Amino acid sequence: MDKIWSMLTDPNMQWIFLGCTLLGLSSGVIGCFSYLRKQSLMGDTLAHAALPGICIAFMLTGIKSIGLFLVGAGLAGVVATFGIGYITRHSKLKQDAAMGIVLSGFFGLGIVLLTLIQHGDYGNQAGLDKFLFGQAASMIGSDVITMSIVCLALITICTLLFKQFKIISFDPGFARGIGYPVALLEQLLMLLMVVAVVAGIQAVGVVLVAALLITPAVSARYWTDRLSLMVVLSGLFGALSGGIGTLISASVSNLPTGPVTVLAATLLFFVSILFGPQRGLLAKRIARKQVKLRYSREMEHRIHDSKKKEAAL
Amino acid sequence: MSDFWILLTGALVASCCGILGVFLVLRKMAMIGDAISHSVMPGIVIAFLLSGSRDSMLMMFAALAFGLLTTFLIQMFQNSGIQADASIGVVFTSLFAVGVVLVSLYARQVHLDQDAILYGEIAYVHWNIWTLGGVNMGPKAVWLLGFTLLVIVAVISVFYKQFKLCAFDSALAAAIGIPVALFHYLLMGLVSMATVSSFESVGAILVVGLLIIPASTAYLLTDRLGVMIVLSVAVGVASTFIGYGAAVMLDASIAGCMVCAASVLFIVAFLFSPSQGIVIKKLRLRQLA
């Protein structure tokens, strides 16, 4: 406990903690829309596809900066989305196979480039492999600031365009009917997803960053049927898991942040699936018991009534 | 000699994955294959911590258990109202996270590090020799993979008809009394087995590349299941050979190069497949016009 407290008072750690919490918050918010649009695994694909983008950005410039990586990974993400769309439209392969192909193809390329960087004479490459599982503690001040600004921007955009995103999540046909630029909004949402994934890579790692988009949204869905509340809850769950993950991974040596964050999110998911009102397992069981009880009471009543009638006859 | 063993291992991995990948692609479960290949991680690590060796039967069973657990959990969450792809995402990320945490915590005690999990160690295959009564029997990985391939081939060829029907029309299969759920879990069990025995050579994450990409390539080239399986294996083996060559030339990750080679072959098939290829279709259109 003392250790955690001393970490919380360390200014450097405070920044990282804040950054990861913000990251969880923004991914949770965006994850809601991608969950409702049935694109949860797209985040996974985009995250894996970001790896070669990051490697190429590093090979071209030789600098490790999150801004450049955002550009590289963003471009790779756009290529990946386009590739998935192209494969599904122009062949008999279905979307899941197309996603699998793009995901593993890009990731394989990324691994090749990563080993090329490690074996080649690129100075300052130490830490690039931290991108696989994430290590929040290895971030430097400017990274944290960039990450925080990006996350704040994501949250702002989602708040401003909440109505539009809501309508294209539930009924894109209607949105088109009333004159919204649906294709543009969909592209924008995809771009926001890419940005969220890329911002999270340094803290959570490419392999698991998708969980920050998926798990908080699924957990939030258990508590409510209103989108606004779901977005808030999902952001909250994401922020909580980001914060907890950073703290635990920083206090145990050699423990990457990504998996701990994901496990924290999974814990919240289990709490939600058990205790969520209406949809939770416990609530369902109680509701079933109540229905049974009412049914048996009614039956008793009816039997009683019919006996009375028989007696009267 | 080391080249020979590496290529043989690669070919065995590609054959195991190629056969099973066909069924995954046909049943539209490519991402479930991806999920299983991630989520057998904790099983591998736990078995490793218990037995201390890398190629025990225990590891096979642990991975099998976790593979089936994954399938079961995905199904359960899906039935409770979560979207299919989200339930896949939740299950595999959390199980994989458990695996990575276990590796990080016990990394010093066990000879198993994150790099090995990600990239595999196919280059070291020939160092881990199985000796029986003092006789050198060749690398352990080759025996393990050979055994897995034997099991896969045996199961698939005994129940070929059933798997075929389940792949194309599971409703009809259920109607004529084939236990569809049983074959679903059987297939997933085989996928877990293939993943765990390939993991040492190509790494947990790239197994999925060899599962899905060669099968998809074969899918573009033919309309017959038997031909598709043969082609998928052939494409897989070809990509391991090309990939190994490229890796030696570039001094890069062997597993990564194998998946890249598979992707290149896929792109070639995508463009020039005689029945499906985009370029071929365009040419045919032009001839008609």
Boltz contact constraints between the chains, C-beta under 6 A:
constraints:
  - contact:
      token1: [A, 35]
      token2: [B, 86]
      max_distance: 6.0
  - contact:
      token1: [A, 38]
      token2: [B, 83]
      max_distance: 6.0
  - contact:
      token1: [A, 40]
      token2: [B, 85]
      max_distance: 6.0
  - contact:
      token1: [A, 40]
      token2: [B, 86]
      max_distance: 6.0
  - contact:
      token1: [A, 40]
      token2: [B, 89]
      max_distance: 6.0
  - contact:
      token1: [A, 41]
      token2: [B, 31]
      max_distance: 6.0
  - contact:
      token1: [A, 41]
      token2: [B, 85]
      max_distance: 6.0
  - contact:
      token1: [A, 41]
      token2: [B, 89]
      max_distance: 6.0
  - contact:
      token1: [A, 90]
      token2: [B, 278]
      max_distance: 6.0
  - contact:
      token1: [A, 91]
      token2: [B, 276]
      max_distance: 6.0
  - contact:
      token1: [A, 93]
      token2: [B, 216]
      max_distance: 6.0
  - contact:
      token1: [A, 94]
      token2: [B, 28]
      max_distance: 6.0
  - contact:
      token1: [A, 96]
      token2: [B, 28]
      max_distance: 6.0
  - contact:
      token1: [A, 96]
      token2: [B, 30]
      max_distance: 6.0
  - contact:
      token1: [A, 96]
      token2: [B, 31]
      max_distance: 6.0
  - contact:
      token1: [A, 97]
      token2: [B, 25]
      max_distance: 6.0
  - contact:
      token1: [A, 97]
      token2: [B, 30]
      max_distance: 6.0
  - contact:
      token1: [A, 97]
      token2: [B, 216]
      max_distance: 6.0
  - contact:
      token1: [A, 100]
      token2: [B, 30]
      max_distance: 6.0
  - contact:
      token1: [A, 100]
      token2: [B, 34]
      max_distance: 6.0
  - contact:
      token1: [A, 100]
      token2: [B, 212]
      max_distance: 6.0
  - contact:
      token1: [A, 101]
      token2: [B, 212]
      max_distance: 6.0
  - contact:
      token1: [A, 101]
      token2: [B, 213]
      max_distance: 6.0
  - contact:
      token1: [A, 101]
      token2: [B, 216]
      max_distance: 6.0
  - contact:
      token1: [A, 104]
      token2: [B, 208]
      max_distance: 6.0
  - contact:
      token1: [A, 104]
      token2: [B, 209]
      max_distance: 6.0
  - contact:
      token1: [A, 104]
      token2: [B, 259]
      max_distance: 6.0
  - contact:
      token1: [A, 105]
      token2: [B, 263]
      max_distance: 6.0
  - contact:
      token1: [A, 108]
      token2: [B, 206]
      max_distance: 6.0
  - contact:
      token1: [A, 108]
      token2: [B, 209]
      max_distance: 6.0
  - contact:
      token1: [A, 108]
      token2: [B, 256]
      max_distance: 6.0
  - contact:
      token1: [A, 108]
      token2: [B, 259]
      max_distance: 6.0
  - contact:
      token1: [A, 108]
      token2: [B, 260]
      max_distance: 6.0
  - contact:
      token1: [A, 109]
      token2: [B, 260]
      max_distance: 6.0
  - contact:
      token1: [A, 111]
      token2: [B, 253]
      max_distance: 6.0
  - contact:
      token1: [A, 111]
      token2: [B, 256]
      max_distance: 6.0
  - contact:
      token1: [A, 112]
      token2: [B, 252]
      max_distance: 6.0
  - contact:
      token1: [A, 112]
      token2: [B, 253]
      max_distance: 6.0
  - contact:
      token1: [A, 112]
      token2: [B, 256]
      max_distance: 6.0
  - contact:
      token1: [A, 112]
      token2: [B, 257]
      max_distance: 6.0
  - contact:
      token1: [A, 112]
      token2: [B, 260]
      max_distance: 6.0
  - contact:
      token1: [A, 115]
      token2: [B, 252]
      max_distance: 6.0
  - contact:
      token1: [A, 115]
      token2: [B, 253]
      max_distance: 6.0
  - contact:
      token1: [A, 116]
      token2: [B, 252]
      max_distance: 6.0
  - contact:
      token1: [A, 119]
      token2: [B, 251]
      max_distance: 6.0
  - contact:
      token1: [A, 133]
      token2: [B, 100]
      max_distance: 6.0
  - contact:
      token1: [A, 208]
      token2: [B, 93]
      max_distance: 6.0
  - contact:
      token1: [A, 211]
      token2: [B, 93]
      max_distance: 6.0
  - contact:
      token1: [A, 214]
      token2: [B, 86]
      max_distance: 6.0
  - contact:
      token1: [A, 214]
      token2: [B, 89]
      max_distance: 6.0
  - contact:
      token1: [A, 214]
      token2: [B, 90]
      max_distance: 6.0
  - contact:
      token1: [A, 215]
      token2: [B, 90]
      max_distance: 6.0
  - contact:
      token1: [A, 218]
      token2: [B, 82]
      max_distance: 6.0
  - contact:
      token1: [A, 218]
      token2: [B, 86]
      max_distance: 6.0
  - contact:
      token1: [A, 218]
      token2: [B, 90]
      max_distance: 6.0
  - contact:
      token1: [A, 254]
      token2: [B, 104]
      max_distance: 6.0
  - contact:
      token1: [A, 255]
      token2: [B, 104]
      max_distance: 6.0
  - contact:
      token1: [A, 259]
      token2: [B, 97]
      max_distance: 6.0
  - contact:
      token1: [A, 259]
      token2: [B, 100]
      max_distance: 6.0
  - contact:
      token1: [A, 259]
      token2: [B, 101]
      max_distance: 6.0
  - contact:
      token1: [A, 262]
      token2: [B, 93]
      max_distance: 6.0
  - contact:
      token1: [A, 262]
      token2: [B, 97]
      max_distance: 6.0
  - contact:
      token1: [A, 263]
      token2: [B, 97]
      max_distance: 6.0
  - contact:
      token1: [A, 266]
      token2: [B, 94]
      max_distance: 6.0
